[in-house]
Amino acid sequence: MMVAISLAAFACSFSAHAQDVADPAVPTPLTTEVAADFDRVFADIELQTEDILQFQTRIDTSDGLTAEVLEIRRDRLWTSMFQSSLALAKDIADRRDDGQDVADYGDRIAVLLSSIAPQAIVLIQRSRSRIAFPIESAPADQFVLDDHELFRQVGATDALYRALHAYLEIAGRFELDDTAATDFMTVSLADTAANRSVFMELAINEVDTLRAGVATLPTNTGLLDRLSAAESRVRMTANAMQEIVTIMDLIGLDTRQYRQQILTVTGEITTDVLDVGIMANLISEWGAALFSLIAEKGPTSLFQLLLIVGILFAFVQLSKLVEKGVERALSSGRFQVSHLLRRMIIASARNLVVFLGFLIAISQLGISLGPLLAGLGIAGFIVGFALQDALSNFASGILILLYRPFDVGDVVDAGGVSGKVSHMSLVNTTFMTFDNQKLVVPNNKIWSSVITNLTAQKTRRVDLLFGISYSDDIEKAEAVFHEVVDAYEAVLDDPEPLIKLHELADSSVNFIVRPWVNTDDYWDTYWDLTRQIKLRLDEEGISIPFPQRDVHIVEQPSK
């Protein structure tokens, strides 16, 4: 009743405001199109009313299943008529508040609403009486079908509740007495919510019982089917409960206990968790359940927990000792392994010990390790299939690790990249280029290309090429090359430097100068010898020619 009064007061205040804006003595006439729409809807409602009366006449002369089917069709048609009437009433009220002349239509819709509101109450009562709970002993498939029929009827009843609530919202705008409808909604919704709450509790208990049965007989298909059907019932009941709670909230009824029950069953995080009362009750229930569990299984669980922690701690400490032992063994000099292989062996040994400890620890909980390992194998196969590219890089990393074409610190040309190897893993290799860029290259790209390790050997040959003019003294130039090379300290005596006349090119006579140096001295030697030989050749008057071409012009005798 308070809701109706508030709506009426709001409608009056809004109407008064509209009167301030537009002169109420001169309402705006309805357009021809709007009036025609109103007349058409009224006509449709009258036709629906006549159809309802015809259904009632047939029902009165029928019995059994025929009468039941006709009653369902009649009530469905009446619901549609009621909803159409409410939509029309809202449209008329909105246009009246906007200052349009709807006096004739307003009186007609008010009379219509007054006549059908009591019928809505009767229809809701009739719809509730049709709700039949499934036979618990029915087979699982029939149980599911009966449940769907049950909640279909529940949905039809909820649609009527929503329509009656819409009537309560519109009644105040036409100054209709909604006391009976309000009282009925208050009592009926409370009773419906209580019934659904009990039904949900019974459904949850059945699920718990069936889960215990399935745990005992996991291969019993009858129990599994029944459990699936029972879980479906819990979900549908929770949805129906949420719908009735929403309608109760619309008319201001207290729904805290039902929202708490829905939250407990579904676990969905909604605005309900912001309700202090609900959270307090849930925390209280969880605390009581936790205290009961601790009192019942606390000593045994505590001992198992301490045992598991002790096993994990012992194996973690053991893994550290194993790590140090393996690292010391690999560093002794007896094993010539790459930096990457050394890291992988150490990490694998440590992780293997920790994994073994984890398996022993979880076995204390009664978990069978056989199915667990089998499951890990299947999961590994699935993950491996999904990560083919990553595993390709991993396999290439293993091959690089075994064949050791390079190691950290080497200067390498591979995978289209040249630089110094700064880091290696089983998936990729990191290069630092000579201009200090960091490049990360997948191992698969490196292994599938030519790998050039520029620092794999202790010595390297410096290949230099110098050209002199055809008019210069060849023996003198050769002597200059020998003097400069022999005087350079970084050049090795063994192997002996190679200095030979290499080719007679188009514009020059080319010499090759190929001294051997330690790998670390390669670039300094290359740059210094190039500079020093150029200076000596200049001092001796030996030129380094540039490409040139002689052009001969032949004059043709004139005819």
C-alpha positions in Angstrom: 0.0 0.0 0.0 2.9 2.3 0.8 4.3 1.6 -2.6 1.1 2.6 -4.3 0.8 5.8 -2.3 4.4 6.7 -3.2 3.7 6.1 -6.9 0.5 8.1 -6.8 2.3 11.0 -5.0 5.0 10.9 -7.6 2.5 10.9 -10.4 0.7 13.8 -8.9 3.8 15.9 -8.4 5.0 15.1 -11.9 1.6 16.1 -13.2 1.7 19.4 -11.3 5.1 20.1 -12.8 3.7 19.5 -16.2 0.8 21.9 -15.5 3.4 24.6 -14.7 5.0 24.1 -18.0 1.9 23.8 -20.2 -1.6 25.2 -19.6 -3.8 22.2 -18.5 -6.8 24.0 -19.8 -5.5 23.6 -23.3 -4.2 20.0 -23.7 -2.6 19.0 -26.9 -4.9 16.8 -29.1 -3.7 13.3 -30.0 -2.5 12.8 -33.5 -4.7 10.7 -35.8 -2.0 8.0 -35.9 -1.8 7.7 -32.1 -5.5 7.7 -31.6 -5.8 5.0 -34.3 -3.1 2.9 -32.5 -5.0 3.2 -29.2 -8.3 2.2 -30.9 -6.6 -0.8 -32.5 -5.1 -2.0 -29.2 -8.5 -1.6 -27.4 -10.0 -3.6 -30.3 -7.4 -6.4 -30.0 -8.0 -6.5 -26.2 -11.7 -6.9 -26.8 -11.1 -9.7 -29.3 -8.8 -11.5 -26.8 -11.5 -11.1 -24.1 -14.1 -12.7 -26.5 -11.6 -15.6 -27.2 -11.1 -16.1 -23.5 -14.9 -16.4 -23.0 -15.1 -18.9 -25.8 -12.3 -21.0 -24.2 -14.2 -20.8 -20.9 -17.4 -22.1 -22.5 -15.5 -25.0 -24.0 -13.9 -25.8 -20.7 -17.2 -25.9 -19.0 -18.4 -28.6 -21.4 -15.2 -30.6 -21.4 -13.4 -32.8 -18.8 -10.2 -34.7 -18.3 -7.1 -33.9 -20.4 -9.0 -31.8 -22.9 -10.2 -29.4 -20.2 -6.7 -29.1 -18.8 -5.2 -28.2 -22.2 -8.0 -25.7 -22.8 -7.3 -24.1 -19.4 -3.6 -23.7 -20.2 -4.4 -22.1 -23.5 -7.0 -19.8 -21.9 -4.6 -18.7 -19.2 -1.8 -18.1 -21.7 -4.1 -15.9 -23.8 -5.3 -14.0 -20.7 -1.7 -13.3 -19.7 -1.0 -11.9 -23.1 -4.1 -9.7 -22.8 -3.1 -8.5 -19.4 0.3 -7.5 -20.6 -1.1 -5.7 -23.6 -3.5 -3.8 -21.3 -0.6 -2.8 -19.0 1.6 -1.6 -22.0 -1.4 0.4 -23.3 -2.0 1.9 -19.8 1.6 3.0 -19.5 1.6 4.6 -22.9 -1.7 6.5 -22.1 -0.3 7.7 -18.8 2.9 8.9 -20.3 1.1 10.9 -23.0 -1.2 12.4 -20.4 1.8 13.5 -18.3 3.2 15.1 -21.5 0.1 17.3 -21.7 -1.8 15.4 -24.4 -5.5 14.9 -24.4 -6.1 11.3 -23.5 -9.2 11.7 -21.2 -11.4 9.3 -23.1 -8.7 6.6 -23.3 -7.7 7.1 -19.7 -11.2 6.4 -18.4 -11.5 3.3 -20.6 -8.1 1.9 -19.5 -8.9 2.6 -15.8 -12.1 0.6 -16.1 -10.3 -2.2 -17.9 -7.5 -2.4 -15.3 -10.0 -2.4 -12.4 -11.8 -5.4 -13.9 -8.8 -7.6 -14.8 -6.6 -7.0 -11.7 -8.7 -9.4 -9.5 -8.6 -11.9 -12.3 -4.8 -11.8 -12.3 -4.8 -12.8 -8.6 -7.1 -15.8 -9.5 -4.9 -16.7 -12.4 -1.7 -16.7 -10.3 -3.4 -19.0 -7.7 -4.5 -21.3 -10.5 -1.0 -21.3 -12.0 0.6 -22.2 -8.7 -1.9 -25.1 -8.2 -0.7 -26.6 -11.5 2.9 -26.9 -10.3 3.5 -30.6 -9.7 6.8 -31.9 -8.3 8.4 -34.9 -10.1 8.2 -38.4 -8.8 11.5 -39.0 -7.0 11.6 -42.7 -7.9 11.3 -42.0 -11.7 14.1 -43.0 -14.0 16.8 -40.4 -14.6 15.6 -39.5 -18.1 11.9 -39.1 -17.0 13.2 -37.2 -13.9 14.9 -34.6 -16.1 11.8 -34.2 -18.4 9.5 -33.8 -15.4 11.9 -31.2 -14.0 11.9 -29.2 -17.2 8.1 -29.2 -17.2 8.0 -28.1 -13.5 10.3 -25.1 -14.2 8.4 -24.2 -17.3 5.3 -23.8 -15.2 7.3 -22.0 -12.6 8.4 -19.6 -15.3 4.8 -19.0 -16.3 3.9 -18.2 -12.8 6.8 -15.8 -12.4 5.7 -14.0 -15.6 2.3 -13.4 -13.9 3.9 -12.1 -10.8 5.9 -9.6 -12.9 2.7 -8.5 -14.7 0.9 -8.0 -11.5 3.8 -5.9 -10.2 3.6 -3.8 -13.4 -0.1 -3.3 -12.5 0.9 -2.0 -9.1 3.3 0.5 -10.7 0.6 1.8 -13.1 -2.4 1.7 -10.7 -1.3 4.8 -8.8 -1.2 6.8 -12.0 -4.9 6.2 -12.6 -5.8 6.5 -8.9 -6.9 2.8 -8.7 -7.2 0.9 -5.4 -4.3 -1.6 -5.4 -4.7 -2.7 -1.8 -5.9 -6.2 -2.6 -3.2 -6.8 -5.2 -0.4 -5.5 -2.9 -1.6 -7.7 0.0 -1.8 -10.7 -2.3 1.7 -10.1 -3.7 3.2 -9.7 -0.2 1.7 -13.0 1.1 2.0 -15.0 -2.1 5.6 -14.1 -2.9 6.7 -14.8 0.7 5.0 -18.2 0.5 6.4 -19.0 -2.9 10.0 -18.0 -1.8 9.7 -20.2 1.3 8.6 -23.2 -0.8 11.4 -22.8 -3.3 13.9 -22.4 -0.5 12.8 -25.7 1.0 12.9 -27.3 -2.5 16.4 -26.1 -3.1 17.6 -27.4 0.2 16.1 -30.8 -0.6 17.8 -30.8 -4.0 21.1 -29.9 -2.5 20.8 -32.8 0.0 20.0 -35.2 -2.8 23.1 -34.0 -4.7 25.3 -34.6 -1.6 23.9 -38.1 -1.1 24.4 -39.0 -4.8 28.0 -37.7 -4.8 28.7 -39.9 -1.8 27.2 -42.9 -3.7 29.3 -42.1 -6.8 32.4 -41.9 -4.8 31.7 -45.4 -3.5 30.6 -46.8 -6.9 32.3 -44.5 -9.5 31.5 -46.8 -12.4 27.7 -47.0 -11.7 26.1 -45.3 -14.7 22.7 -45.2 -13.0 24.2 -43.1 -10.1 26.1 -40.9 -12.5 23.0 -40.1 -14.5 20.9 -39.5 -11.4 23.6 -37.2 -10.1 23.7 -35.2 -13.3 19.9 -34.8 -13.2 20.0 -33.7 -9.5 22.7 -31.1 -10.2 20.6 -29.8 -13.1 17.7 -29.4 -10.7 19.8 -27.4 -8.2 20.8 -25.0 -11.0 17.3 -24.5 -12.3 16.0 -24.1 -8.7 18.6 -21.4 -8.0 17.6 -19.6 -11.2 13.9 -19.7 -10.2 14.8 -18.6 -6.7 16.8 -15.7 -8.1 13.7 -14.6 -10.2 11.3 -14.6 -7.2 13.8 -12.8 -5.1 14.1 -10.1 -7.8 10.4 -9.6 -7.8 10.3 -9.5 -4.0 13.0 -6.8 -4.1 10.8 -4.7 -6.4 8.0 -4.5 -3.9 10.4 -4.0 -0.9 10.2 -7.4 0.8 13.1 -8.7 2.9 15.0 -11.3 0.8 18.4 -11.4 2.7 18.1 -15.1 3.7 17.2 -16.2 0.2 20.0 -14.2 -1.4 22.4 -15.8 1.1 21.1 -19.2 0.1 21.5 -18.5 -3.6 25.0 -17.1 -3.1 26.0 -20.3 -1.1 24.6 -22.6 -3.8 25.9 -20.8 -7.0 29.0 -19.1 -5.6 28.4 -16.3 -8.0 29.9 -12.9 -6.9 27.2 -10.3 -7.2 26.2 -7.1 -5.4 24.7 -9.4 -2.7 28.2 -10.0 -1.3 28.2 -6.2 -0.4 25.4 -6.8 2.0 27.0 -6.8 5.5 24.3 -9.0 6.9 24.7 -11.7 4.3 28.5 -11.7 4.6 28.3 -11.9 8.4 26.0 -14.9 8.2 28.2 -16.6 5.6 31.3 -16.0 7.6 29.6 -17.3 10.7 28.5 -20.5 8.8 32.0 -21.0 7.3 33.6 -20.5 10.7 31.3 -23.0 12.4 32.0 -25.6 9.6 35.8 -25.0 9.8 35.7 -25.3 13.6 33.8 -28.6 13.3 36.2 -29.9 10.7 39.2 -29.0 12.9 37.7 -30.6 15.9 37.0 -33.8 14.0 40.0 -34.2 11.8 42.4 -31.7 13.3 45.0 -33.9 15.0 45.3 -36.3 12.0 45.4 -33.5 9.5 48.0 -31.6 11.5 50.3 -34.6 11.7 49.9 -35.1 7.9 50.6 -31.4 7.3 53.7 -31.5 9.4 54.9 -34.7 7.7 54.4 -33.2 4.3 56.1 -30.0 5.2 59.0 -32.0 6.7 59.4 -34.1 3.6 59.4 -31.1 1.3 61.9 -29.3 3.5 64.2 -32.3 3.6 64.1 -32.8 -0.2 64.7 -29.0 -0.8 67.8 -29.1 1.3 68.9 -32.4 -0.4 68.4 -30.7 -3.8 70.8 -27.9 -2.8 73.4 -30.5 -1.8 73.0 -32.4 -5.0 73.2 -29.1 -6.9 76.6 -28.3 -5.3 77.9 -31.8 -5.8 77.0 -31.9 -9.5 78.4 -28.4 -10.1 81.7 -29.4 -8.3 81.9 -32.6 -10.4 81.4 -30.7 -13.7 83.9 -28.1 -12.8 86.7 -30.6 -11.9 88.1 -30.6 -15.5 87.3 -34.3 -16.1 84.2 -33.3 -18.0 84.4 -31.0 -21.0 80.9 -29.7 -21.3 79.4 -26.5 -22.6 78.1 -23.8 -20.4 74.5 -24.5 -21.4 74.9 -28.3 -20.8 76.5 -27.6 -17.4 73.5 -25.4 -16.4 71.0 -27.9 -17.7 72.5 -30.8 -15.8 72.7 -28.9 -12.6 69.1 -27.6 -12.8 67.8 -31.0 -13.9 69.4 -32.8 -11.0 68.1 -30.2 -8.5 64.5 -30.3 -9.9 64.5 -34.1 -10.1 65.2 -34.3 -6.4 62.5 -31.7 -5.6 59.9 -33.5 -7.8 60.7 -36.8 -6.1 60.1 -35.2 -2.8 56.8 -33.7 -4.0 55.6 -37.1 -5.1 56.5 -38.7 -1.8 54.8 -35.8 0.0 51.5 -36.0 -1.8 51.4 -39.8 -1.4 50.9 -39.1 2.3 47.5 -37.7 1.4 46.5 -41.1 0.1 46.8 -40.1 -3.6 47.8 -42.9 -5.9 50.9 -42.0 -7.8 50.2 -44.4 -10.7 47.2 -42.6 -12.1 48.8 -39.2 -11.4 51.9 -40.1 -13.4 49.7 -41.4 -16.2 47.7 -38.2 -16.2 50.9 -36.2 -16.3 52.0 -38.2 -19.3 48.8 -37.5 -21.2 48.9 -33.9 -20.3 52.5 -33.7 -21.5 51.5 -35.2 -24.8 48.7 -32.7 -25.3 50.9 -29.7 -24.3 53.6 -31.0 -26.6 51.2 -31.2 -29.5 50.0 -27.6 -28.8 53.6 -26.2 -28.5 55.2 -27.8 -31.6 57.2 -24.7 -32.4 58.5 -24.2 -28.9 59.5 -27.9 -28.7 61.3 -27.6 -32.0 63.4 -24.8 -30.5 63.9 -27.0 -27.4 65.0 -30.0 -29.5 67.5 -27.7 -31.4 68.8 -26.5 -28.1 69.4 -30.1 -27.0 71.4 -30.7 -30.3 73.4 -27.5 -29.8 74.1 -28.6 -26.2 75.3 -32.1 -27.3 77.3 -31.1 -30.4 78.7 -27.8 -29.0 79.2 -25.8 -32.2 79.7 -22.8 -29.9 79.5 -21.7 -26.3 79.0 -18.5 -24.3 81.7 -16.0 -25.1 82.2 -17.2 -28.7 81.9 -14.9 -31.7 79.4 -16.7 -34.0 77.8 -16.1 -37.4 74.5 -18.2 -37.4 70.9 -17.8 -38.2 71.5 -14.6 -40.1 73.1 -13.0 -37.1 76.8 -12.2 -36.3 77.9 -11.4 -32.7 79.2 -12.6 -29.4 77.1 -15.2 -27.6 76.1 -13.7 -24.3 73.5 -16.2 -23.1 72.2 -19.6 -24.1 69.0 -21.5 -23.1 67.3 -24.6 -24.5 64.9 -22.4 -26.4 66.9 -19.4 -27.7 70.4 -17.9 -27.9 71.2 -14.3 -27.1 73.8 -12.4 -29.2 75.5 -9.1 -28.6 76.4 -7.6 -31.9 79.6 -5.6 -32.5 77.6 -2.3 -32.3 76.2 -3.5 -28.9 72.7 -4.6 -30.0 71.0 -7.5 -28.2 69.5 -10.1 -30.5 67.5 -13.2 -29.3 67.4 -15.9 -31.9 65.3 -19.1 -31.7 67.5 -22.2 -31.5 65.6 -23.8 -34.4 66.7 -21.0 -36.7 70.3 -21.4 -35.6 70.5 -25.1 -36.0 68.8 -25.2 -39.4 71.4 -22.8 -40.8 75.2 -22.8 -41.3 77.0 -22.0 -38.0 80.3 -20.2 -38.3 82.3 -20.1 -35.0 84.9 -17.4 -35.5 86.6 -18.0 -32.1 86.4 -21.8 -31.9 90.2 -22.1 -32.8 93.1 -20.5 -31.0 94.6 -19.1 -34.2 93.2 -17.5 -37.3 94.6 -16.5 -40.7 94.4 -12.9 -41.7 93.6 -12.7 -45.4 94.8 -9.5 -47.1 94.9 -8.6 -50.8 97.0 -5.8 -52.2 97.4 -4.6 -55.8 100.3 -2.8 -57.4 100.7 -1.2 -60.8 101.9 -3.2 -63.8 104.8 -0.8 -64.0 106.0 -1.4 -60.5 108.8 -3.7 -59.4 107.2 -7.0 -58.3 110.2 -8.3 -56.3 110.5 -5.0 -54.5 106.8 -5.0 -53.6 107.1 -8.6 -52.3 110.1 -7.6 -50.2 108.1 -4.8 -48.6 105.3 -7.2 -47.7 107.7 -9.6 -46.1 109.4 -6.8 -44.1 106.2 -5.4 -42.7 104.7 -8.8 -41.8 107.9 -10.1 -40.2 108.2 -7.0 -38.1 104.7 -7.2 -36.7 104.8 -8.8 -33.2 101.4 -10.5 -33.3 102.2 -12.5 -36.4 103.0 -16.1 -35.6 106.1 -17.9 -37.0 104.2 -21.2 -37.1 102.3 -21.5 -39.4 104.5 -19.4 -41.6 103.0 -16.3 -43.3 102.0 -16.8 -47.0 102.9 -14.0 -49.4 102.4 -14.8 -53.1 101.6 -13.0 -56.3 98.0 -14.0 -56.7 96.7 -12.8 -60.0 97.1 -10.4 -62.9 94.0 -8.4 -62.7 92.5 -5.9 -65.2 94.1 -2.9 -63.5 96.6 -4.3 -61.1 99.0 -7.1 -60.1 97.5 -8.6 -56.9 99.4 -10.1 -54.0 97.9 -12.2 -51.2 99.3 -11.6 -47.7 98.1 -14.2 -45.2 99.8 -14.2 -41.8 98.6 -16.3 -38.9 97.8 -14.7 -35.5 96.1 -15.6 -32.2 92.3 -15.3 -32.6 92.1 -12.5 -30.1 94.6 -10.5 -32.2 92.8 -11.0 -35.5 91.2 -7.6 -36.0 94.0 -5.5 -34.6 96.4 -7.3 -37.0 94.1 -6.9 -40.0 93.8 -3.1 -39.5 97.4 -2.5 -38.5 99.0 -4.5 -41.4 96.6 -2.8 -43.9 97.7 0.6 -42.7 101.5 -0.1 -42.4 101.7 -1.8 -45.8 100.0 1.2 -47.4 102.4 3.6 -45.8 105.5 1.5 -46.8 104.3 1.2 -50.4 103.9 4.9 -50.6 107.5 5.4 -49.2 108.9 3.0 -51.8 107.0 4.7 -54.6 104.9 1.7 -55.3 101.4 2.7 -56.3 98.1 0.9 -55.6 96.3 1.6 -58.9 92.6 2.3 -59.2 90.5 0.6 -61.9 91.2 2.2 -65.4 90.2 1.5 -69.0 92.0 2.4 -72.2 89.8 3.7 -75.0 91.1 3.5 -78.6 89.4 5.6 -81.2 89.7 4.3 -84.7 89.0 6.8 -87.5 87.2 5.4 -90.5 88.5 6.7 -93.8 86.0 8.9 -95.5 84.5 7.7 -98.7 
